[in-house]
Amino acid sequence: MTGTWKLAALTLLAGWNHAPATKKLNVVATTPDLAAVAREIGGDAIDVAALAKPTEDAHFVDPKPSNLITLNRADVLIEGGAELELGWLPPLLDNARNAKIAAGARGRIVASTGIRLLEIPATFDRSKGDIHALGNPHFMIDPVNAKIVAGVIAEHLSQVDPADAAAFKANLARFNATIDQKLLEWQRQLAPFRGAKIVTYHKDFVYFASRFGLDIIGELEPKPGISPSPSHLAEIVTAMKANKVRVITVQPYQNRKTAETVARQTNATVLDMPQQPGAVPNTAGYVDLMDYLVRTLATALEDKQ
């Protein structure tokens, strides 16, 4: 953080520190998916803002001075955890000067709490790429995990705002019932393709694949966070041909042209599969996003049979 940037941010904070309190809780989430779930649980009792854009890589969010104002005024902060925001969130929090959302405070929610994280490395070795010591942090596209996160959010919101605890509990029950019903529907849609082999750009669909019985045979990145190399892509093409893989998934911030080059050599389809609500039209809510992901994948697998 440059001196000029920091001075401008602190000047802005000085003007906001004594802003009048509002009736609603100010909830800040690091990513839109966490914000969407928080909105379901908090309802009319909260205002929610997300720091990352729907089309932005949550690993590499570009901090802005306005983020400090948002965090300084927050009653609650929801972060993904599992080192997802390790590269950009800590400096913001250091300069936001808000004890309400400090580590261990009632207003600090770590979404990975209670999640059975996958791909926890046996040893921490940076030569293996951008790996996470605590496990894979892309757990929100497993709807069962979304229910766990919703429960953690409801618990913390109730601690911060006991007067609305009953409403949070009711909203949680409603959200869980919706997910339970939709999960049966999503499983039916993908049941015909159980065991289907796919390729992803990054290690970001392991939880989705585990939940719905898909087999990810490889990633376009040779290692997490490392740009695809010609030699690795040649290996992926060979593996895709051998396994008759016909689907490659990408997110908005990933190099679609690289995926399309591989797809042309393997008769595969490149699918836009964002993990954040709002990245594509009509996906403002968590359930909307999951509907899109399941429908898009099922359609592509059906067409490629």
C-alpha positions as CSV (number, residue, x, y, z in Angstrom):
1,M,0.0,0.0,0.0
2,T,1.6,3.3,-1.1
3,G,1.9,6.3,1.2
4,T,-0.4,8.4,-1.0
5,W,-3.0,5.6,-1.2
6,K,-2.9,5.1,2.5
7,L,-3.2,8.8,3.3
8,A,-6.2,9.2,1.0
9,A,-7.8,6.2,2.6
10,L,-7.2,7.4,6.1
11,T,-8.6,10.8,5.2
12,L,-11.8,9.2,3.9
13,L,-12.0,7.1,7.1
14,A,-11.8,10.1,9.3
15,G,-14.8,11.5,7.6
16,W,-16.8,8.3,8.1
17,N,-15.9,7.2,11.6
18,H,-18.6,9.2,13.1
19,A,-21.3,8.4,10.6
20,P,-24.7,7.9,12.2
21,A,-25.7,4.3,13.0
22,T,-28.4,2.7,10.9
23,K,-31.0,0.3,12.0
24,K,-29.9,-2.5,9.6
25,L,-26.7,-4.4,10.1
26,N,-23.9,-3.5,7.6
27,V,-22.7,-6.8,6.4
28,V,-19.7,-7.1,4.1
29,A,-18.7,-10.3,2.3
30,T,-15.5,-10.8,0.4
31,T,-17.2,-12.5,-2.5
32,P,-20.7,-12.3,-4.1
33,D,-21.6,-15.9,-3.3
34,L,-21.1,-15.3,0.4
35,A,-23.1,-12.1,0.0
36,A,-25.9,-13.9,-1.7
37,V,-26.2,-16.5,1.1
38,A,-26.0,-13.7,3.8
39,R,-28.8,-11.9,2.0
40,E,-31.0,-15.0,2.3
41,I,-30.3,-15.3,6.0
42,G,-30.3,-11.7,7.0
43,G,-33.3,-10.6,5.0
44,D,-34.6,-7.1,5.7
45,A,-32.4,-6.8,8.8
46,I,-29.2,-6.4,6.9
47,D,-27.6,-4.5,4.1
48,V,-25.0,-6.5,2.2
49,A,-22.0,-5.5,0.1
50,A,-19.4,-7.7,-1.6
51,L,-15.8,-6.6,-2.0
52,A,-15.0,-8.7,-5.1
53,K,-16.8,-8.4,-8.4
54,P,-18.7,-11.4,-9.8
55,T,-16.2,-11.7,-12.6
56,E,-13.1,-11.2,-10.5
57,D,-10.7,-13.9,-9.2
58,A,-11.2,-14.0,-5.5
59,H,-7.5,-14.9,-5.1
60,F,-6.4,-11.6,-6.6
61,V,-8.8,-8.8,-5.8
62,D,-7.5,-5.3,-6.4
63,P,-8.0,-3.4,-3.1
64,K,-9.4,0.2,-3.4
65,P,-9.6,3.0,-0.8
66,S,-13.4,2.7,-0.9
67,N,-13.0,-0.8,0.5
68,L,-11.6,0.7,3.7
69,I,-14.7,2.8,4.1
70,T,-16.9,-0.2,3.6
71,L,-15.0,-2.3,6.1
72,N,-14.7,0.5,8.6
73,R,-18.5,0.8,8.7
74,A,-19.2,-2.9,8.8
75,D,-20.9,-4.6,11.7
76,V,-20.1,-8.0,10.2
77,L,-17.5,-9.3,7.8
78,I,-17.9,-12.7,6.0
79,E,-14.7,-14.1,4.5
80,G,-14.3,-17.4,2.7
81,G,-11.3,-18.5,4.7
82,A,-9.0,-21.4,3.8
83,E,-6.5,-18.7,2.6
84,L,-8.8,-17.7,-0.3
85,E,-8.3,-13.9,0.4
86,L,-4.9,-14.2,2.0
87,G,-3.2,-12.0,-0.6
88,W,-5.4,-8.9,-0.3
89,L,-7.8,-8.9,2.7
90,P,-5.3,-8.6,5.7
91,P,-3.8,-5.2,4.6
92,L,-7.4,-3.9,4.2
93,L,-8.4,-5.0,7.6
94,D,-5.2,-3.6,9.2
95,N,-6.1,-0.2,7.8
96,A,-9.9,-0.3,8.3
97,R,-9.6,0.1,12.1
98,N,-12.8,-1.7,13.0
99,A,-12.7,-3.9,16.1
100,K,-16.2,-5.3,15.3
101,I,-14.7,-7.4,12.5
102,A,-11.3,-8.2,14.0
103,A,-10.3,-11.8,14.2
104,G,-12.3,-13.6,17.0
105,A,-14.9,-10.8,17.2
106,R,-18.6,-11.7,16.9
107,G,-18.8,-9.8,13.7
108,R,-16.1,-11.8,12.0
109,I,-17.4,-14.8,10.1
110,V,-15.1,-17.4,8.5
111,A,-17.2,-19.3,6.0
112,S,-14.9,-22.4,5.9
113,T,-15.7,-23.1,9.6
114,G,-17.3,-26.6,9.7
115,I,-16.5,-27.4,6.0
116,R,-14.7,-30.6,5.3
117,L,-12.1,-29.2,3.0
118,L,-10.7,-31.3,0.2
119,E,-7.2,-31.5,-1.2
120,I,-5.4,-30.6,2.0
121,P,-1.7,-31.0,1.1
122,A,0.4,-33.4,3.1
123,T,3.3,-31.0,2.8
124,F,3.4,-27.3,2.0
125,D,5.6,-26.8,-1.1
126,R,5.3,-23.7,-3.2
127,S,7.0,-25.5,-6.1
128,K,3.6,-27.3,-6.5
129,G,2.0,-23.9,-7.4
130,D,-0.5,-21.8,-5.6
131,I,-1.7,-24.4,-3.2
132,H,-3.5,-23.7,0.1
133,A,-2.2,-25.2,3.3
134,L,-5.7,-25.6,4.7
135,G,-7.3,-27.2,1.6
136,N,-9.1,-26.2,-1.5
137,P,-11.1,-23.0,-0.8
138,H,-13.6,-23.3,-3.7
139,F,-16.2,-25.1,-1.6
140,M,-19.3,-22.9,-2.1
141,I,-20.5,-24.7,-5.3
142,D,-21.4,-27.7,-3.3
143,P,-24.9,-26.8,-2.1
144,V,-24.5,-28.9,1.1
145,N,-21.5,-26.7,2.0
146,A,-23.7,-23.7,1.3
147,K,-26.1,-24.9,4.0
148,I,-23.2,-25.2,6.5
149,V,-22.1,-21.7,5.6
150,A,-25.6,-20.4,6.0
151,G,-25.8,-21.9,9.5
152,V,-22.5,-20.2,10.5
153,I,-23.8,-16.9,9.2
154,A,-27.1,-17.2,11.1
155,E,-25.3,-18.0,14.3
156,H,-23.1,-14.9,14.1
157,L,-25.8,-12.6,13.0
158,S,-27.9,-13.7,16.0
159,Q,-25.0,-12.9,18.3
160,V,-24.5,-9.4,16.8
161,D,-28.3,-8.7,16.6
162,P,-30.2,-10.8,19.2
163,A,-33.4,-8.9,18.5
164,D,-33.6,-10.4,15.0
165,A,-32.4,-13.9,16.0
166,A,-35.8,-15.5,15.4
167,A,-36.0,-14.1,11.9
168,F,-32.5,-15.3,11.1
169,K,-33.4,-18.8,12.3
170,A,-36.6,-18.8,10.2
171,N,-34.7,-17.6,7.2
172,L,-32.1,-20.3,7.7
173,A,-34.8,-23.0,7.9
174,R,-36.3,-21.6,4.7
175,F,-33.0,-21.6,2.9
176,N,-32.1,-25.1,4.0
177,A,-35.5,-26.4,2.8
178,T,-35.0,-24.8,-0.6
179,I,-31.5,-26.2,-1.0
180,D,-32.8,-29.7,0.1
181,Q,-35.5,-29.6,-2.6
182,K,-33.3,-28.1,-5.3
183,L,-30.5,-30.6,-4.5
184,L,-32.8,-33.5,-5.4
185,E,-33.6,-31.7,-8.7
186,W,-30.0,-31.0,-9.5
187,Q,-29.0,-34.6,-8.7
188,R,-31.7,-35.9,-11.1
189,Q,-30.5,-33.6,-13.8
190,L,-26.9,-34.8,-13.6
191,A,-27.6,-38.4,-12.7
192,P,-27.5,-39.6,-16.3
193,F,-23.9,-38.2,-16.5
194,R,-22.5,-39.7,-13.3
195,G,-18.9,-40.6,-13.9
196,A,-18.6,-38.2,-16.9
197,K,-15.1,-37.0,-17.4
198,I,-14.4,-33.3,-17.7
199,V,-11.4,-30.9,-17.7
200,T,-11.3,-27.6,-15.8
201,Y,-9.0,-24.6,-16.2
202,H,-8.1,-24.4,-12.4
203,K,-8.7,-26.7,-9.4
204,D,-12.0,-24.9,-8.7
205,F,-14.7,-27.5,-9.4
206,V,-13.6,-30.3,-7.2
207,Y,-16.4,-29.8,-4.7
208,F,-19.1,-29.7,-7.5
209,A,-17.6,-32.8,-9.1
210,S,-17.5,-34.6,-5.8
211,R,-21.1,-33.8,-5.0
212,F,-22.5,-34.8,-8.4
213,G,-20.2,-37.7,-9.3
214,L,-18.1,-36.2,-12.1
215,D,-14.5,-37.2,-12.8
216,I,-12.1,-34.3,-13.4
217,I,-9.2,-35.9,-15.3
218,G,-7.0,-32.7,-15.4
219,E,-6.7,-29.0,-15.4
220,L,-5.4,-26.7,-18.1
221,E,-3.1,-25.1,-15.5
222,P,-0.1,-27.4,-15.0
223,K,-0.1,-26.4,-11.3
224,P,-2.6,-24.1,-9.5
225,G,-2.1,-20.5,-10.5
226,I,0.6,-21.4,-13.1
227,S,-0.2,-20.4,-16.7
228,P,-0.7,-23.3,-19.1
229,S,2.4,-24.4,-21.0
230,P,2.4,-25.9,-24.5
231,S,3.9,-29.2,-23.2
232,H,1.2,-29.5,-20.5
233,L,-1.6,-28.6,-22.9
234,A,-0.3,-31.3,-25.3
235,E,-0.6,-33.8,-22.4
236,I,-4.1,-32.6,-21.7
237,V,-5.1,-33.0,-25.3
238,T,-3.8,-36.6,-25.3
239,A,-5.6,-37.4,-22.1
240,M,-8.8,-35.9,-23.3
241,K,-8.7,-37.9,-26.6
242,A,-7.9,-41.1,-24.7
243,N,-10.8,-40.5,-22.2
244,K,-13.2,-39.0,-24.7
245,V,-13.6,-35.8,-22.7
246,R,-15.9,-33.4,-24.4
247,V,-16.3,-30.6,-21.8
248,I,-13.8,-27.9,-20.6
249,T,-15.0,-25.5,-17.9
250,V,-13.7,-21.9,-17.5
251,Q,-14.5,-18.9,-15.3
252,P,-14.7,-15.3,-16.6
253,Y,-11.2,-14.3,-15.5
254,Q,-9.5,-17.4,-17.0
255,N,-8.0,-17.5,-20.5
256,R,-10.9,-18.7,-22.7
257,K,-8.7,-18.7,-25.9
258,T,-6.4,-21.3,-24.4
259,A,-9.5,-23.5,-23.6
260,E,-10.8,-23.0,-27.1
261,T,-7.5,-24.0,-28.6
262,V,-7.6,-27.3,-26.7
263,A,-11.3,-27.7,-27.5
264,R,-10.7,-27.5,-31.3
265,Q,-8.2,-30.4,-31.0
266,T,-10.5,-32.6,-29.0
267,N,-14.0,-31.8,-30.3
268,A,-14.9,-30.5,-26.9
269,T,-17.2,-27.6,-25.7
270,V,-15.9,-24.8,-23.6
271,L,-18.4,-24.0,-20.9
272,D,-18.7,-20.6,-19.1
273,M,-19.1,-21.9,-15.5
274,P,-18.7,-18.9,-13.1
275,Q,-18.8,-19.6,-9.4
276,Q,-20.1,-16.2,-8.5
277,P,-23.8,-15.0,-8.6
278,G,-24.2,-12.2,-11.1
279,A,-21.4,-13.2,-13.4
280,V,-23.9,-14.2,-16.1
281,P,-27.5,-12.9,-16.5
282,N,-30.3,-14.2,-14.2
283,T,-27.9,-15.6,-11.6
284,A,-28.3,-12.9,-8.8
285,G,-29.0,-15.5,-6.1
286,Y,-27.2,-18.6,-5.0
287,V,-29.9,-21.0,-6.2
288,D,-30.1,-19.2,-9.5
289,L,-26.3,-19.7,-10.0
290,M,-26.5,-23.4,-9.2
291,D,-29.5,-23.8,-11.5
292,Y,-27.3,-22.2,-14.3
293,L,-24.3,-24.4,-13.6
294,V,-26.3,-27.7,-13.5
295,R,-28.4,-26.8,-16.5
296,T,-25.4,-25.7,-18.6
297,L,-23.3,-28.8,-17.8
298,A,-26.2,-31.2,-18.3
299,T,-27.0,-29.7,-21.6
300,A,-23.5,-29.9,-22.8
301,L,-23.0,-33.5,-21.7
302,E,-26.2,-34.5,-23.3
303,D,-25.2,-32.8,-26.6
304,K,-21.8,-34.6,-26.6
305,Q,-23.2,-38.1,-26.0
